[in-house]
Amino acid sequence: MVLGLLKKGDEVLNVTNDFVAIKRKKGDVDIIPIIKDGESWRVDFESIVTIGYGDNTVMLENKNGVQITNF
């Protein structure tokens, strides 16, 4: 099994049974949930959390492209 999650310049920070943490080339960190589904593993793309630069805000973008920001 191969998880093709990296792009050139990315770095894996941590791997557990539940997630993979990847530091992206630009400095953001993606926390990517991994789910065991029977005998195989899969990525939960809908639950990826990105930790980036900002002023202590939380931003969520829904399926329609609407961004909601909490301070």
Predicted model as a PDB file, atoms N, CA, C, CB and O in Angstrom, pLDDT in the B-factor column:
MODEL        1                                                                  
ATOM      1  N   MET A   1       0.847  -1.171   0.000  1.00 78.00           N  
ATOM      2  CA  MET A   1       0.000   0.000   0.000  1.00 78.00           C  
ATOM      3  C   MET A   1       0.893   1.235   0.000  1.00 78.00           C  
ATOM      4  CB  MET A   1      -0.964  -0.002   1.219  1.00 78.00           C  
ATOM      5  O   MET A   1       1.902   1.284   0.703  1.00 78.00           O  
ATOM      6  N   VAL A   2       0.518   2.211  -0.780  1.00 84.00           N  
ATOM      7  CA  VAL A   2       1.251   3.477  -0.862  1.00 84.00           C  
ATOM      8  C   VAL A   2       0.255   4.619  -0.685  1.00 84.00           C  
ATOM      9  CB  VAL A   2       2.022   3.608  -2.226  1.00 84.00           C  
ATOM     10  O   VAL A   2      -0.760   4.678  -1.380  1.00 84.00           O  
ATOM     11  N   LEU A   3       0.546   5.520   0.242  1.00 86.00           N  
ATOM     12  CA  LEU A   3      -0.255   6.723   0.412  1.00 86.00           C  
ATOM     13  C   LEU A   3       0.490   7.850  -0.299  1.00 86.00           C  
ATOM     14  CB  LEU A   3      -0.503   7.055   1.942  1.00 86.00           C  
ATOM     15  O   LEU A   3       1.530   8.301   0.181  1.00 86.00           O  
ATOM     16  N   GLY A   4      -0.018   8.297  -1.411  1.00 92.00           N  
ATOM     17  CA  GLY A   4       0.633   9.352  -2.184  1.00 92.00           C  
ATOM     18  C   GLY A   4       0.221  10.721  -1.683  1.00 92.00           C  
ATOM     19  O   GLY A   4      -0.559  11.410  -2.341  1.00 92.00           O  
ATOM     20  N   LEU A   5       0.731  11.130  -0.528  1.00 94.00           N  
ATOM     21  CA  LEU A   5       0.307  12.371   0.115  1.00 94.00           C  
ATOM     22  C   LEU A   5       1.321  13.496  -0.010  1.00 94.00           C  
ATOM     23  CB  LEU A   5       0.029  12.118   1.558  1.00 94.00           C  
ATOM     24  O   LEU A   5       0.981  14.652   0.241  1.00 94.00           O  
ATOM     25  N   LEU A   6       2.553  13.191  -0.388  1.00 96.00           N  
ATOM     26  CA  LEU A   6       3.615  14.186  -0.403  1.00 96.00           C  
ATOM     27  C   LEU A   6       3.792  14.819  -1.773  1.00 96.00           C  
ATOM     28  CB  LEU A   6       4.912  13.562   0.040  1.00 96.00           C  
ATOM     29  O   LEU A   6       3.565  14.193  -2.808  1.00 96.00           O  
ATOM     30  N   LYS A   7       4.202  16.077  -1.744  1.00 95.00           N  
ATOM     31  CA  LYS A   7       4.628  16.788  -2.943  1.00 95.00           C  
ATOM     32  C   LYS A   7       6.089  17.166  -2.722  1.00 95.00           C  
ATOM     33  CB  LYS A   7       3.724  18.062  -3.232  1.00 95.00           C  
ATOM     34  O   LYS A   7       6.564  17.132  -1.587  1.00 95.00           O  
ATOM     35  N   LYS A   8       6.793  17.517  -3.760  1.00 97.00           N  
ATOM     36  CA  LYS A   8       8.201  17.866  -3.648  1.00 97.00           C  
ATOM     37  C   LYS A   8       8.378  18.998  -2.635  1.00 97.00           C  
ATOM     38  CB  LYS A   8       8.773  18.271  -5.024  1.00 97.00           C  
ATOM     39  O   LYS A   8       7.716  20.031  -2.730  1.00 97.00           O  
ATOM     40  N   GLY A   9       9.269  18.799  -1.674  1.00 97.00           N  
ATOM     41  CA  GLY A   9       9.532  19.791  -0.632  1.00 97.00           C  
ATOM     42  C   GLY A   9       8.765  19.558   0.651  1.00 97.00           C  
ATOM     43  O   GLY A   9       9.050  20.211   1.655  1.00 97.00           O  
ATOM     44  N   ASP A  10       7.784  18.634   0.656  1.00 97.00           N  
ATOM     45  CA  ASP A  10       7.017  18.319   1.859  1.00 97.00           C  
ATOM     46  C   ASP A  10       7.823  17.413   2.780  1.00 97.00           C  
ATOM     47  CB  ASP A  10       5.680  17.653   1.492  1.00 97.00           C  
ATOM     48  O   ASP A  10       8.790  16.780   2.358  1.00 97.00           O  
ATOM     49  N   GLU A  11       7.410  17.358   4.049  1.00 97.00           N  
ATOM     50  CA  GLU A  11       8.104  16.553   5.047  1.00 97.00           C  
ATOM     51  C   GLU A  11       7.080  15.911   5.987  1.00 97.00           C  
ATOM     52  CB  GLU A  11       9.119  17.420   5.846  1.00 97.00           C  
ATOM     53  O   GLU A  11       6.170  16.585   6.471  1.00 97.00           O  
ATOM     54  N   VAL A  12       7.228  14.621   6.242  1.00 97.00           N  
ATOM     55  CA  VAL A  12       6.362  13.934   7.201  1.00 97.00           C  
ATOM     56  C   VAL A  12       6.853  14.252   8.604  1.00 97.00           C  
ATOM     57  CB  VAL A  12       6.344  12.389   6.952  1.00 97.00           C  
ATOM     58  O   VAL A  12       8.020  14.026   8.926  1.00 97.00           O  
ATOM     59  N   LEU A  13       5.958  14.779   9.441  1.00 97.00           N  
ATOM     60  CA  LEU A  13       6.311  15.109  10.823  1.00 97.00           C  
ATOM     61  C   LEU A  13       5.992  13.980  11.785  1.00 97.00           C  
ATOM     62  CB  LEU A  13       5.590  16.361  11.260  1.00 97.00           C  
ATOM     63  O   LEU A  13       6.737  13.732  12.733  1.00 97.00           O  
ATOM     64  N   ASN A  14       4.861  13.284  11.534  1.00 97.00           N  
ATOM     65  CA  ASN A  14       4.425  12.237  12.456  1.00 97.00           C  
ATOM     66  C   ASN A  14       3.445  11.311  11.750  1.00 97.00           C  
ATOM     67  CB  ASN A  14       3.779  12.849  13.725  1.00 97.00           C  
ATOM     68  O   ASN A  14       2.696  11.729  10.867  1.00 97.00           O  
ATOM     69  N   VAL A  15       3.466  10.040  12.157  1.00 95.00           N  
ATOM     70  CA  VAL A  15       2.514   9.048  11.659  1.00 95.00           C  
ATOM     71  C   VAL A  15       2.008   8.258  12.856  1.00 95.00           C  
ATOM     72  CB  VAL A  15       3.168   8.102  10.584  1.00 95.00           C  
ATOM     73  O   VAL A  15       2.801   7.747  13.647  1.00 95.00           O  
ATOM     74  N   THR A  16       0.674   8.155  12.991  1.00 94.00           N  
ATOM     75  CA  THR A  16       0.071   7.309  14.027  1.00 94.00           C  
ATOM     76  C   THR A  16      -0.942   6.399  13.345  1.00 94.00           C  
ATOM     77  CB  THR A  16      -0.609   8.172  15.163  1.00 94.00           C  
ATOM     78  O   THR A  16      -1.078   6.422  12.122  1.00 94.00           O  
ATOM     79  N   ASN A  17      -1.644   5.607  14.124  1.00 89.00           N  
ATOM     80  CA  ASN A  17      -2.724   4.769  13.578  1.00 89.00           C  
ATOM     81  C   ASN A  17      -3.909   5.606  13.115  1.00 89.00           C  
ATOM     82  CB  ASN A  17      -3.190   3.754  14.624  1.00 89.00           C  
ATOM     83  O   ASN A  17      -4.751   5.126  12.357  1.00 89.00           O  
ATOM     84  N   ASP A  18      -3.980   6.871  13.572  1.00 94.00           N  
ATOM     85  CA  ASP A  18      -5.135   7.722  13.296  1.00 94.00           C  
ATOM     86  C   ASP A  18      -4.888   8.822  12.266  1.00 94.00           C  
ATOM     87  CB  ASP A  18      -5.592   8.343  14.559  1.00 94.00           C  
ATOM     88  O   ASP A  18      -5.826   9.258  11.597  1.00 94.00           O  
ATOM     89  N   PHE A  19      -3.641   9.278  12.127  1.00 96.00           N  
ATOM     90  CA  PHE A  19      -3.387  10.402  11.229  1.00 96.00           C  
ATOM     91  C   PHE A  19      -1.940  10.432  10.755  1.00 96.00           C  
ATOM     92  CB  PHE A  19      -3.731  11.712  11.918  1.00 96.00           C  
ATOM     93  O   PHE A  19      -1.065   9.764  11.305  1.00 96.00           O  
ATOM     94  N   VAL A  20      -1.721  11.236   9.710  1.00 96.00           N  
ATOM     95  CA  VAL A  20      -0.384  11.573   9.228  1.00 96.00           C  
ATOM     96  C   VAL A  20      -0.283  13.092   9.282  1.00 96.00           C  
ATOM     97  CB  VAL A  20      -0.117  11.013   7.762  1.00 96.00           C  
ATOM     98  O   VAL A  20      -1.178  13.790   8.805  1.00 96.00           O  
ATOM     99  N   ALA A  21       0.805  13.613   9.862  1.00 97.00           N  
ATOM    100  CA  ALA A  21       1.043  15.053   9.896  1.00 97.00           C  
ATOM    101  C   ALA A  21       2.134  15.372   8.878  1.00 97.00           C  
ATOM    102  CB  ALA A  21       1.449  15.534  11.337  1.00 97.00           C  
ATOM    103  O   ALA A  21       3.240  14.837   8.949  1.00 97.00           O  
ATOM    104  N   ILE A  22       1.807  16.255   7.927  1.00 97.00           N  
ATOM    105  CA  ILE A  22       2.737  16.603   6.860  1.00 97.00           C  
ATOM    106  C   ILE A  22       2.978  18.106   6.871  1.00 97.00           C  
ATOM    107  CB  ILE A  22       2.197  16.144   5.482  1.00 97.00           C  
ATOM    108  O   ILE A  22       2.040  18.901   6.813  1.00 97.00           O  
ATOM    109  N   LYS A  23       4.259  18.483   6.947  1.00 97.00           N  
ATOM    110  CA  LYS A  23       4.631  19.886   6.823  1.00 97.00           C  
ATOM    111  C   LYS A  23       4.817  20.167   5.341  1.00 97.00           C  
ATOM    112  CB  LYS A  23       5.932  20.223   7.646  1.00 97.00           C  
ATOM    113  O   LYS A  23       5.677  19.577   4.686  1.00 97.00           O  
ATOM    114  N   ARG A  24       4.009  21.069   4.826  1.00 97.00           N  
ATOM    115  CA  ARG A  24       4.064  21.416   3.412  1.00 97.00           C  
ATOM    116  C   ARG A  24       5.225  22.366   3.145  1.00 97.00           C  
ATOM    117  CB  ARG A  24       2.739  22.047   2.957  1.00 97.00           C  
ATOM    118  O   ARG A  24       5.712  23.039   4.053  1.00 97.00           O  
ATOM    119  N   LYS A  25       5.652  22.413   1.918  1.00 96.00           N  
ATOM    120  CA  LYS A  25       6.797  23.228   1.513  1.00 96.00           C  
ATOM    121  C   LYS A  25       6.637  24.692   1.943  1.00 96.00           C  
ATOM    122  CB  LYS A  25       6.983  23.149  -0.003  1.00 96.00           C  
ATOM    123  O   LYS A  25       7.617  25.336   2.318  1.00 96.00           O  
ATOM    124  N   LYS A  26       5.410  25.216   1.891  1.00 95.00           N  
ATOM    125  CA  LYS A  26       5.170  26.621   2.243  1.00 95.00           C  
ATOM    126  C   LYS A  26       5.099  26.857   3.754  1.00 95.00           C  
ATOM    127  CB  LYS A  26       3.884  27.094   1.601  1.00 95.00           C  
ATOM    128  O   LYS A  26       4.987  28.002   4.190  1.00 95.00           O  
ATOM    129  N   GLY A  27       5.162  25.777   4.568  1.00 95.00           N  
ATOM    130  CA  GLY A  27       5.202  25.910   6.023  1.00 95.00           C  
ATOM    131  C   GLY A  27       3.950  25.480   6.747  1.00 95.00           C  
ATOM    132  O   GLY A  27       4.007  25.229   7.951  1.00 95.00           O  
ATOM    133  N   ASP A  28       2.807  25.380   6.063  1.00 95.00           N  
ATOM    134  CA  ASP A  28       1.579  24.896   6.692  1.00 95.00           C  
ATOM    135  C   ASP A  28       1.737  23.423   7.042  1.00 95.00           C  
ATOM    136  CB  ASP A  28       0.356  25.109   5.761  1.00 95.00           C  
ATOM    137  O   ASP A  28       2.550  22.719   6.443  1.00 95.00           O  
ATOM    138  N   VAL A  29       0.953  22.958   8.017  1.00 97.00           N  
ATOM    139  CA  VAL A  29       0.958  21.546   8.397  1.00 97.00           C  
ATOM    140  C   VAL A  29      -0.443  20.982   8.177  1.00 97.00           C  
ATOM    141  CB  VAL A  29       1.413  21.357   9.887  1.00 97.00           C  
ATOM    142  O   VAL A  29      -1.424  21.533   8.676  1.00 97.00           O  
ATOM    143  N   ASP A  30      -0.532  19.896   7.438  1.00 96.00           N  
ATOM    144  CA  ASP A  30      -1.800  19.195   7.235  1.00 96.00           C  
ATOM    145  C   ASP A  30      -1.861  17.998   8.170  1.00 96.00           C  
ATOM    146  CB  ASP A  30      -1.965  18.745   5.755  1.00 96.00           C  
ATOM    147  O   ASP A  30      -0.938  17.184   8.215  1.00 96.00           O  
ATOM    148  N   ILE A  31      -2.965  17.896   8.921  1.00 97.00           N  
ATOM    149  CA  ILE A  31      -3.252  16.718   9.745  1.00 97.00           C  
ATOM    150  C   ILE A  31      -4.251  15.908   8.932  1.00 97.00           C  
ATOM    151  CB  ILE A  31      -3.822  17.102  11.202  1.00 97.00           C  
ATOM    152  O   ILE A  31      -5.399  16.319   8.763  1.00 97.00           O  
ATOM    153  N   ILE A  32      -3.813  14.750   8.427  1.00 97.00           N  
ATOM    154  CA  ILE A  32      -4.619  13.957   7.504  1.00 97.00           C  
ATOM    155  C   ILE A  32      -5.082  12.682   8.208  1.00 97.00           C  
ATOM    156  CB  ILE A  32      -3.815  13.617   6.215  1.00 97.00           C  
ATOM    157  O   ILE A  32      -4.266  11.813   8.514  1.00 97.00           O  
ATOM    158  N   PRO A  33      -6.400  12.565   8.469  1.00 97.00           N  
ATOM    159  CA  PRO A  33      -6.924  11.376   9.138  1.00 97.00           C  
ATOM    160  C   PRO A  33      -6.816  10.132   8.252  1.00 97.00           C  
ATOM    161  CB  PRO A  33      -8.379  11.603   9.543  1.00 97.00           C  
ATOM    162  O   PRO A  33      -7.082  10.178   7.051  1.00 97.00           O  
ATOM    163  N   ILE A  34      -6.423   9.031   8.871  1.00 95.00           N  
ATOM    164  CA  ILE A  34      -6.333   7.733   8.205  1.00 95.00           C  
ATOM    165  C   ILE A  34      -7.342   6.801   8.871  1.00 95.00           C  
ATOM    166  CB  ILE A  34      -4.870   7.143   8.280  1.00 95.00           C  
ATOM    167  O   ILE A  34      -7.401   6.719  10.098  1.00 95.00           O  
ATOM    168  N   ILE A  35      -8.129   6.105   8.066  1.00 94.00           N  
ATOM    169  CA  ILE A  35      -9.162   5.207   8.578  1.00 94.00           C  
ATOM    170  C   ILE A  35      -8.871   3.784   8.112  1.00 94.00           C  
ATOM    171  CB  ILE A  35     -10.573   5.661   8.111  1.00 94.00           C  
ATOM    172  O   ILE A  35      -8.642   3.544   6.927  1.00 94.00           O  
ATOM    173  N   LYS A  36      -8.884   2.843   9.058  1.00 88.00           N  
ATOM    174  CA  LYS A  36      -8.749   1.434   8.685  1.00 88.00           C  
ATOM    175  C   LYS A  36     -10.133   0.915   8.324  1.00 88.00           C  
ATOM    176  CB  LYS A  36      -8.107   0.585   9.845  1.00 88.00           C  
ATOM    177  O   LYS A  36     -11.060   0.968   9.132  1.00 88.00           O  
ATOM    178  N   ASP A  37     -10.260   0.420   7.114  1.00 84.00           N  
ATOM    179  CA  ASP A  37     -11.531  -0.052   6.579  1.00 84.00           C  
ATOM    180  C   ASP A  37     -11.369  -1.530   6.231  1.00 84.00           C  
ATOM    181  CB  ASP A  37     -11.975   0.788   5.323  1.00 84.00           C  
ATOM    182  O   ASP A  37     -11.008  -1.879   5.107  1.00 84.00           O  
ATOM    183  N   GLY A  38     -11.640  -2.389   7.206  1.00 87.00           N  
ATOM    184  CA  GLY A  38     -11.430  -3.821   7.001  1.00 87.00           C  
ATOM    185  C   GLY A  38      -9.948  -4.116   6.944  1.00 87.00           C  
ATOM    186  O   GLY A  38      -9.221  -3.856   7.903  1.00 87.00           O  
ATOM    187  N   GLU A  39      -9.496  -4.656   5.825  1.00 86.00           N  
ATOM    188  CA  GLU A  39      -8.078  -4.976   5.649  1.00 86.00           C  
ATOM    189  C   GLU A  39      -7.294  -3.846   4.992  1.00 86.00           C  
ATOM    190  CB  GLU A  39      -7.936  -6.230   4.825  1.00 86.00           C  
ATOM    191  O   GLU A  39      -6.072  -3.941   4.873  1.00 86.00           O  
ATOM    192  N   SER A  40      -7.962  -2.787   4.566  1.00 86.00           N  
ATOM    193  CA  SER A  40      -7.270  -1.701   3.877  1.00 86.00           C  
ATOM    194  C   SER A  40      -7.333  -0.408   4.690  1.00 86.00           C  
ATOM    195  CB  SER A  40      -7.877  -1.482   2.484  1.00 86.00           C  
ATOM    196  O   SER A  40      -8.071  -0.303   5.670  1.00 86.00           O  
ATOM    197  N   TRP A  41      -6.552   0.555   4.262  1.00 87.00           N  
ATOM    198  CA  TRP A  41      -6.517   1.868   4.880  1.00 87.00           C  
ATOM    199  C   TRP A  41      -6.970   2.891   3.853  1.00 87.00           C  
ATOM    200  CB  TRP A  41      -5.098   2.202   5.418  1.00 87.00           C  
ATOM    201  O   TRP A  41      -6.768   2.702   2.654  1.00 87.00           O  
ATOM    202  N   ARG A  42      -7.581   3.972   4.317  1.00 91.00           N  
ATOM    203  CA  ARG A  42      -7.981   5.038   3.402  1.00 91.00           C  
ATOM    204  C   ARG A  42      -7.827   6.389   4.089  1.00 91.00           C  
ATOM    205  CB  ARG A  42      -9.439   4.835   2.921  1.00 91.00           C  
ATOM    206  O   ARG A  42      -7.764   6.475   5.315  1.00 91.00           O  
ATOM    207  N   VAL A  43      -7.769   7.437   3.282  1.00 93.00           N  
ATOM    208  CA  VAL A  43      -7.636   8.803   3.780  1.00 93.00           C  
ATOM    209  C   VAL A  43      -9.020   9.426   3.875  1.00 93.00           C  
ATOM    210  CB  VAL A  43      -6.707   9.651   2.862  1.00 93.00           C  
ATOM    211  O   VAL A  43      -9.814   9.327   2.939  1.00 93.00           O  
ATOM    212  N   ASP A  44      -9.315  10.071   5.007  1.00 94.00           N  
ATOM    213  CA  ASP A  44     -10.577  10.788   5.196  1.00 94.00           C  
ATOM    214  C   ASP A  44     -10.377  12.226   4.722  1.00 94.00           C  
ATOM    215  CB  ASP A  44     -11.046  10.744   6.701  1.00 94.00           C  
ATOM    216  O   ASP A  44     -10.090  13.114   5.524  1.00 94.00           O  
ATOM    217  N   PHE A  45     -10.530  12.453   3.411  1.00 91.00           N  
ATOM    218  CA  PHE A  45     -10.252  13.752   2.806  1.00 91.00           C  
ATOM    219  C   PHE A  45     -11.154  14.863   3.332  1.00 91.00           C  
ATOM    220  CB  PHE A  45     -10.397  13.656   1.314  1.00 91.00           C  
ATOM    221  O   PHE A  45     -10.752  16.026   3.320  1.00 91.00           O  
ATOM    222  N   GLU A  46     -12.348  14.545   3.787  1.00 89.00           N  
ATOM    223  CA  GLU A  46     -13.285  15.566   4.273  1.00 89.00           C  
ATOM    224  C   GLU A  46     -12.908  16.103   5.661  1.00 89.00           C  
ATOM    225  CB  GLU A  46     -14.696  14.992   4.317  1.00 89.00           C  
ATOM    226  O   GLU A  46     -13.433  17.132   6.087  1.00 89.00           O  
ATOM    227  N   SER A  47     -12.000  15.411   6.369  1.00 92.00           N  
ATOM    228  CA  SER A  47     -11.663  15.815   7.733  1.00 92.00           C  
ATOM    229  C   SER A  47     -10.229  16.303   7.881  1.00 92.00           C  
ATOM    230  CB  SER A  47     -11.894  14.669   8.669  1.00 92.00           C  
ATOM    231  O   SER A  47      -9.717  16.368   8.999  1.00 92.00           O  
ATOM    232  N   ILE A  48      -9.569  16.649   6.778  1.00 94.00           N  
ATOM    233  CA  ILE A  48      -8.206  17.166   6.849  1.00 94.00           C  
ATOM    234  C   ILE A  48      -8.231  18.543   7.508  1.00 94.00           C  
ATOM    235  CB  ILE A  48      -7.560  17.239   5.432  1.00 94.00           C  
ATOM    236  O   ILE A  48      -9.053  19.393   7.164  1.00 94.00           O  
ATOM    237  N   VAL A  49      -7.322  18.751   8.458  1.00 93.00           N  
ATOM    238  CA  VAL A  49      -7.172  20.033   9.132  1.00 93.00           C  
ATOM    239  C   VAL A  49      -5.823  20.613   8.719  1.00 93.00           C  
ATOM    240  CB  VAL A  49      -7.280  19.882  10.697  1.00 93.00           C  
ATOM    241  O   VAL A  49      -4.805  19.922   8.759  1.00 93.00           O  
ATOM    242  N   THR A  50      -5.822  21.891   8.319  1.00 93.00           N  
ATOM    243  CA  THR A  50      -4.588  22.569   7.961  1.00 93.00           C  
ATOM    244  C   THR A  50      -4.266  23.608   9.015  1.00 93.00           C  
ATOM    245  CB  THR A  50      -4.695  23.218   6.568  1.00 93.00           C  
ATOM    246  O   THR A  50      -5.096  24.455   9.344  1.00 93.00           O  
ATOM    247  N   ILE A  51      -3.047  23.537   9.546  1.00 93.00           N  
ATOM    248  CA  ILE A  51      -2.570  24.514  10.514  1.00 93.00           C  
ATOM    249  C   ILE A  51      -1.639  25.447   9.751  1.00 93.00           C  
ATOM    250  CB  ILE A  51      -1.841  23.827  11.746  1.00 93.00           C  
ATOM    251  O   ILE A  51      -0.606  25.028   9.229  1.00 93.00           O  
ATOM    252  N   GLY A  52      -2.023  26.717   9.695  1.00 91.00           N  
ATOM    253  CA  GLY A  52      -1.249  27.681   8.922  1.00 91.00           C  
ATOM    254  C   GLY A  52      -0.976  28.941   9.705  1.00 91.00           C  
ATOM    255  O   GLY A  52      -1.262  29.030  10.899  1.00 91.00           O  
ATOM    256  N   TYR A  53      -0.425  29.902   9.020  1.00 88.00           N  
ATOM    257  CA  TYR A  53      -0.094  31.185   9.626  1.00 88.00           C  
ATOM    258  C   TYR A  53      -1.345  32.054   9.707  1.00 88.00           C  
ATOM    259  CB  TYR A  53       1.017  31.901   8.824  1.00 88.00           C  
ATOM    260  O   TYR A  53      -2.200  32.003   8.824  1.00 88.00           O  
ATOM    261  N   GLY A  54      -1.448  32.848  10.765  1.00 84.00           N  
ATOM    262  CA  GLY A  54      -2.605  33.715  10.926  1.00 84.00           C  
ATOM    263  C   GLY A  54      -2.602  34.387  12.277  1.00 84.00           C  
ATOM    264  O   GLY A  54      -1.606  34.355  13.000  1.00 84.00           O  
ATOM    265  N   ASP A  55      -3.722  34.996  12.614  1.00 84.00           N  
ATOM    266  CA  ASP A  55      -3.877  35.738  13.867  1.00 84.00           C  
ATOM    267  C   ASP A  55      -4.831  35.011  14.804  1.00 84.00           C  
ATOM    268  CB  ASP A  55      -4.386  37.166  13.594  1.00 84.00           C  
ATOM    269  O   ASP A  55      -5.805  35.596  15.277  1.00 84.00           O  
ATOM    270  N   ASN A  56      -4.555  33.733  15.076  1.00 83.00           N  
ATOM    271  CA  ASN A  56      -5.367  32.919  15.977  1.00 83.00           C  
ATOM    272  C   ASN A  56      -6.825  32.852  15.540  1.00 83.00           C  
ATOM    273  CB  ASN A  56      -5.282  33.465  17.384  1.00 83.00           C  
ATOM    274  O   ASN A  56      -7.733  32.988  16.360  1.00 83.00           O  
ATOM    275  N   THR A  57      -7.041  32.642  14.257  1.00 83.00           N  
ATOM    276  CA  THR A  57      -8.387  32.511  13.717  1.00 83.00           C  
ATOM    277  C   THR A  57      -8.610  31.079  13.257  1.00 83.00           C  
ATOM    278  CB  THR A  57      -8.614  33.502  12.552  1.00 83.00           C  
ATOM    279  O   THR A  57      -7.661  30.341  12.989  1.00 83.00           O  
ATOM    280  N   VAL A  58      -9.874  30.700  13.170  1.00 86.00           N  
ATOM    281  CA  VAL A  58     -10.268  29.398  12.636  1.00 86.00           C  
ATOM    282  C   VAL A  58     -11.179  29.664  11.450  1.00 86.00           C  
ATOM    283  CB  VAL A  58     -10.981  28.504  13.726  1.00 86.00           C  
ATOM    284  O   VAL A  58     -12.187  30.359  11.586  1.00 86.00           O  
ATOM    285  N   MET A  59     -10.836  29.116  10.282  1.00 83.00           N  
ATOM    286  CA  MET A  59     -11.630  29.346   9.087  1.00 83.00           C  
ATOM    287  C   MET A  59     -12.110  28.004   8.536  1.00 83.00           C  
ATOM    288  CB  MET A  59     -10.814  30.123   8.021  1.00 83.00           C  
ATOM    289  O   MET A  59     -11.344  27.044   8.448  1.00 83.00           O  
ATOM    290  N   LEU A  60     -13.367  27.955   8.175  1.00 81.00           N  
ATOM    291  CA  LEU A  60     -13.976  26.766   7.597  1.00 81.00           C  
ATOM    292  C   LEU A  60     -14.629  27.162   6.285  1.00 81.00           C  
ATOM    293  CB  LEU A  60     -15.011  26.121   8.572  1.00 81.00           C  
ATOM    294  O   LEU A  60     -15.326  28.174   6.211  1.00 81.00           O  
ATOM    295  N   GLU A  61     -14.404  26.364   5.253  1.00 80.00           N  
ATOM    296  CA  GLU A  61     -15.052  26.605   3.966  1.00 80.00           C  
ATOM    297  C   GLU A  61     -16.005  25.453   3.699  1.00 80.00           C  
ATOM    298  CB  GLU A  61     -14.003  26.751   2.809  1.00 80.00           C  
ATOM    299  O   GLU A  61     -15.599  24.291   3.697  1.00 80.00           O  
ATOM    300  N   ASN A  62     -17.293  25.780   3.471  1.00 78.00           N  
ATOM    301  CA  ASN A  62     -18.275  24.713   3.249  1.00 78.00           C  
ATOM    302  C   ASN A  62     -18.249  24.268   1.783  1.00 78.00           C  
ATOM    303  CB  ASN A  62     -19.701  25.189   3.645  1.00 78.00           C  
ATOM    304  O   ASN A  62     -17.468  24.783   0.983  1.00 78.00           O  
ATOM    305  N   LYS A  63     -19.101  23.320   1.448  1.00 79.00           N  
ATOM    306  CA  LYS A  63     -19.118  22.736   0.108  1.00 79.00           C  
ATOM    307  C   LYS A  63     -19.486  23.753  -0.974  1.00 79.00           C  
ATOM    308  CB  LYS A  63     -20.091  21.578   0.067  1.00 79.00           C  
ATOM    309  O   LYS A  63     -19.156  23.556  -2.143  1.00 79.00           O  
ATOM    310  N   ASN A  64     -20.169  24.841  -0.593  1.00 82.00           N  
ATOM    311  CA  ASN A  64     -20.562  25.877  -1.546  1.00 82.00           C  
ATOM    312  C   ASN A  64     -19.499  26.957  -1.721  1.00 82.00           C  
ATOM    313  CB  ASN A  64     -21.854  26.512  -1.104  1.00 82.00           C  
ATOM    314  O   ASN A  64     -19.690  27.906  -2.481  1.00 82.00           O  
ATOM    315  N   GLY A  65     -18.364  26.808  -1.006  1.00 80.00           N  
ATOM    316  CA  GLY A  65     -17.297  27.789  -1.099  1.00 80.00           C  
ATOM    317  C   GLY A  65     -17.426  28.966  -0.144  1.00 80.00           C  
ATOM    318  O   GLY A  65     -16.639  29.910  -0.215  1.00 80.00           O  
ATOM    319  N   VAL A  66     -18.413  28.920   0.750  1.00 85.00           N  
ATOM    320  CA  VAL A  66     -18.603  30.002   1.727  1.00 85.00           C  
ATOM    321  C   VAL A  66     -17.594  29.806   2.857  1.00 85.00           C  
ATOM    322  CB  VAL A  66     -20.079  30.023   2.284  1.00 85.00           C  
ATOM    323  O   VAL A  66     -17.483  28.717   3.420  1.00 85.00           O  
ATOM    324  N   GLN A  67     -16.863  30.866   3.182  1.00 77.00           N  
ATOM    325  CA  GLN A  67     -15.871  30.804   4.254  1.00 77.00           C  
ATOM    326  C   GLN A  67     -16.437  31.409   5.524  1.00 77.00           C  
ATOM    327  CB  GLN A  67     -14.579  31.529   3.847  1.00 77.00           C  
ATOM    328  O   GLN A  67     -17.004  32.502   5.512  1.00 77.00           O  
ATOM    329  N   ILE A  68     -16.275  30.674   6.635  1.00 79.00           N  
ATOM    330  CA  ILE A  68     -16.718  31.131   7.949  1.00 79.00           C  
ATOM    331  C   ILE A  68     -15.468  31.257   8.810  1.00 79.00           C  
ATOM    332  CB  ILE A  68     -17.778  30.144   8.595  1.00 79.00           C  
ATOM    333  O   ILE A  68     -14.690  30.308   8.915  1.00 79.00           O  
ATOM    334  N   THR A  69     -15.268  32.424   9.430  1.00 80.00           N  
ATOM    335  CA  THR A  69     -14.077  32.664  10.243  1.00 80.00           C  
ATOM    336  C   THR A  69     -14.491  32.983  11.659  1.00 80.00           C  
ATOM    337  CB  THR A  69     -13.223  33.807   9.659  1.00 80.00           C  
ATOM    338  O   THR A  69     -15.376  33.807  11.889  1.00 80.00           O  
ATOM    339  N   ASN A  70     -13.839  32.318  12.618  1.00 77.00           N  
ATOM    340  CA  ASN A  70     -14.039  32.578  14.049  1.00 77.00           C  
ATOM    341  C   ASN A  70     -12.773  33.221  14.602  1.00 77.00           C  
ATOM    342  CB  ASN A  70     -14.385  31.258  14.830  1.00 77.00           C  
ATOM    343  O   ASN A  70     -11.663  32.830  14.240  1.00 77.00           O  
ATOM    344  N   PHE A  71     -12.939  34.205  15.477  1.00 67.00           N  
ATOM    345  CA  PHE A  71     -11.809  34.877  16.092  1.00 67.00           C  
ATOM    346  C   PHE A  71     -11.627  34.417  17.506  1.00 67.00           C  
ATOM    347  CB  PHE A  71     -11.985  36.373  16.052  1.00 67.00           C  
ATOM    348  O   PHE A  71     -10.714  34.878  18.192  1.00 67.00           O  
TER     349      PHE A  71                                                      
ENDMDL                                                                          
END                                                                             
